[in-house]
């Protein structure tokens, strides 16, 4: 099992190996640092990636200079660096921040003023995001001094709620539900096409009829404004 320290030591080597592989030099480091390339021309990253295959780029086709290599390394370090690893470990990445912002906007809507309990509502929102609803409620009651018993009705209800939540997520990800969802979408698309054929169209409708058109043969005195027709005199 790879520990965090070993992974942190491998990150800089992985970034340099990816840059070298795209440049055509994949014989030294690709065998141990990149899973998509074994160090050969046929198994290089340039021939394995789908986007590069579509663009007909072979191994060594790219000839980056020093500036290009620095730019590629900086782009890779956005996902393969110590900072990115810390964000993933401590849940401080963009996705986590977006979920926190959505939860805070739910607890503190912008169309209302919470002059007294704004800090408490924001703290409850962050506590709910970091811990699930059941753990957040238990910690809040324990901090207040009203801890829940192990076999109390509230604990049983919270466990039932959590189990129901996980069961709903599991059902949504099951193959049967996905197949039924695709089947319903197919039926909806067929009904839309059938109704589109049966639906009557207006006989006087023409495409782009509401867009302004230039009437060149009319003078300022003879010009009569018409819908969809504009006139700019010289």
N, C-alpha and C positions, 0 to 999 in steps of 0.2 A: 504494500500500500504506500502511495506517495504522500509524504508529509508536506506540511506547508513550507518548511525550511528548504526541502529539496526542490519544491516547485518554484520557490522564489529564486533559487540559484539558477534554475533552468530557463527562466523567462528571458533574460538578455540574450542567451545563446539561441533561443528559438526565434527571436526577432531577427537576429543577424542571419540565421540559417534560411529563413524565408526570403530575405532580400537576396542572398547569394543564389538561392534556387531559381528565383525569377530571372536572375542575371545569367544563368547557365552554369554556375559553379556549384553543383549539388553533390559532389563526390565525397566531400570531407565530413560534412555535418548533418546531411539529410538522413543518414541511416539511423541515427539515434535521437534526433530532435523533432522530426516532422513525420507524422503518421501517413500522410498522403504520398510520400516520396521515399523510395528506397535507395536513392543515389544513382539511378540509371537514367538513360535518356528516355526510355519508353515509360518509365514509372515516375517521371518528374511531375512536379506540381503543374507545370505549364501544359501537360498533356492530360492530366486527370481532371482538372476543374472544368465544369460544364461550360461556364462562360468563356473560358479561354479556348475550349474546343470549338465553340461556335464561331469565335473570332479567328480561328485557324492560327493560333499562336503556338509554336513549338518551343521546346526547351532551349533557352538561349536566344530567343527571338528579340527579347527586350535588351536594350543596351543603355541602362541608366548610368548617368554620371554621378558625381559625388553629391550634387544637390538633389537629384532624384532619389538617391539612396537614403539621404537624410529625411526627405519628405515621406518616403515609404515607411521608414522606421518610426517616424513620429505618428503616422496613421496607425501602425500596428500597436504601438505602445498605448493607444487609447483603450485597447482591449487586453493587451498582454503587457502589463506593467505592474509594479508594486502598488501603485495608486488604485488601479482597476481591481486588483486582488483584494485590497482593503475594503473598497466599496462593496464588493461582492460578499466579503466575510461579515461586515458590520451592517449590511442592508442599507447602505447610504447611496445607492445608485439612483439613476433617474427614475426607474420604474417605482422604486419604493417612495421617492419624493412625490411622484405624481399621485400615488395612492393616498399618501398622507394629506396632500392638498385637497383631494376630493373629499376625504373624510372630514377634514376641518371645515370645508365649505358646506358640508351637510350639517355639522353641528353648529356652525356659525354662519348662517346665510347673510349675504351682503345687504339684503333689504331690511334687516332688523338690527337694532342697536342693543347690545348686551353690556350695559354699563357696570353691572354688579358681578355677574358670574361668567364673564368672557374667558378669563384665565382657567377657571374650572372646566368649562366646556371644551376648551382646546386641549387641556391635559387629558380629559377623558377620551377625546378623539385619538390622541397619540397613544394612549395606553391601550386602546382597542386595536389599533393597527399593529403595535409591537407584540401584544398578546391577544389571543382570541377573546371573544366576548365572555366566555365563562371564566377564564383566568383573570381577565381585567376586573370582572365583578367581584371575584373572590379577593383579589388584592385590595380593591377599594374598600370593601367591608372590613377586611383585616386592619387596614390603616385607620379606619374610623373607630375600631374597637368592637365590631360586631362580626366576629369570625363565624364562618359557616361550619356546622358539624359535618363529620364524615358521612353520616347516614341521614342527614336532614332532607326534607322534601325539596328544598331549593337546589341542593347538590344533585339529587336524582333528576330533577327537571333540567338542570344545566347539562348533565351528561346525556340525557335523552335528546336535547336540542343539538348538541355537538354531533352525536351519532346520526341524527336525521340529516344534518348538514353534509356530513361526509357521504352518507348514502345517496343524497341527491346529486352530489358531484360525481360519484361513481356511476350512477345511472345515466347521467348526461354523457359520460365518456364511453359508455358501453357500445358495442357494435350494433346491437339491435336498435337503440335509439338513434344512432347516426344513420342507419339504413332507412328507418322510418322518416327521418328528417329529409334525407335526399329524395325519398319517394314522394313526400308532400311537396317539395320544391318542384319536382318534375311534373306533378299533377297541376300545380299552380301555373307553370310555364305553358303547359298544353292548353289549359283553359284560357289563358291570356291570348294565345295565338288564335284560338278558335273564335273568341269574342272580337278580336281585332278584324278578322275576315268578315264576320257578320255585320259589324258596325257600319252604319251608313256614313258616307262622306258627303260633305257639302259640295254641291256642283260648282259653286262660284269660288271655291277656295283655290288659291294658287300659292306656291311656295314663295316666300320673301315678299308677299304682297304688302306688308306693312312697313317695309323698309323704304327710306326716302330715295326718290329717283330724280334725276336732273332733267327738266323739260327744256331742251335747247331751242325748240322751234317757236317758243312763245316770247312775246315782247312784254315789257312791264305793264303796258296798258291792257293788252289782251289776256294777260295771265289771270286765270281763275284758280284759286287754291283747290286742289283735289287731294283726297286722302291718299297718302303714300307718294305724293309728288311734291318736290321742292324746287324752287326757282331762285337762282342767284344772278341778278342782272350784272352786266359788264360795267 
